[in-house]
């Protein structure tokens, strides 16, 4: 609330919650690890929305970008909790888009594959074949900054390099 009072409502929110489980079949993933992924990726996303959206609505404009994943639109073995949460982000974003008043937008964004510690935990050394976060940002930021109310409800992907 202090941030809203000092700076006002944001025009753009990059809602990027991401935790992944240790690679394993679903039945071998502990309840603790499963809960951590759900709490971070779904509940964390919703908590950000709950805190920023009321003031964006009062301002009658703004875009919320909920980071999804290629695994929010497909599936793979050994990462079922992560896949489930990112599919959840896709559905959550579509449902929220139907609730927003004119002038606002929410999108689910597949950022593409980025060489991060999280990717390295799944892909190992082959993660090095993908762009660094800095290289990704060079491509993604101009794309993200063009988003507006006309994009409400869309499932988008950052263009390939």
Secondary structure, DSSP 8 states (H G I E B T S, - for coil): -HHHHHH-S-SEEEE-------S--GGGS-HHHHHHHHIIIIIHHHHHHHHHHHHHHHHT-EEEEEE--GGGSS--TT-HHHHHHHHHHHHHHHHHHHH--TTEEEEEEE---B--HHHHHHHGGGGGGSB-HHHHHHHHHHHHHT--GGGTT-EEE----
